[in-house]
Amino acid sequence: MEINILQWIGYVASVIIALSMTMNSIVKFRWINLAGAITFSTYGFLIGALPVGFLNGFIVCVDIYYLISIYSKKEVFETLEIRPDNKYLLRFLEFHNKEIQKFFPDFTYKPEMNTISFFILRNTAVAGLFLAHREDNNVLKVGLDYVVPEYRDFKNSRFIYLRLRRKFIDDGFDKIITSGNSEKYTKYLKRIGFTENNNGMFVKILDKTK
């Protein structure tokens, strides 16, 4: 049976909508759902199914509204320093271990290594965990930079590597290094300005002039 172009548009729209439902991140969900709703609305008007066209047109407006709200919302970022034996820290690592392993395969928590440890708070909610230690006196080596799925919009990384840059410099660090533990983490590192050196480590220089 031959499938015409209108049917293909309907199938593509359905796949996009279904894909959006698998997103953990609310931002990714809204963007992908927006693309699906636009496609479905177009499909509805093209085949003369006005209820489909108008309903999905309304969904387009809703997605745009929430995306504008998300990107214009002013959030309060804070760090909450934690002791290596903090019970909430240990429970957090246990609860998120499966997700952590996707980005940091074979990660094992070593309290003695994480001398610089803090939760990243967004409007007082725990959005991520940063574990690191001092190496070679002036190098900050990151062991874990984990963000919970709901907050994976790169705002956490901008807070850590841009807004906390001066704090790291004042603490005597002039560069940050980490290993590309997985393909996903490697893509993340490159996107936020890390470069790979000859040893396979990823490096970010802390520019003191900025």
Buried (B, 14 or more C-beta within 10 A) or exposed (E): EEEEEEEEBBEBBBEBBEBBEEBEBBBBBBBBBBBBBBBBBBBBBBBEBEEBBEBBBEBBEBBBEBBEEBEEEEEEBEBBEBEBEBEEBBEBBEEBEEBBEEBBEEBEBEBEBBEBBBBBBBEEEBBBBBBBBBEEEEBBBBBBBBBBEEBBBEBBBEBBBEEBBEEBBEEEBBBBBBBBBBEEBBEBBEEBBBEBEEEEBBBBEBEEEE
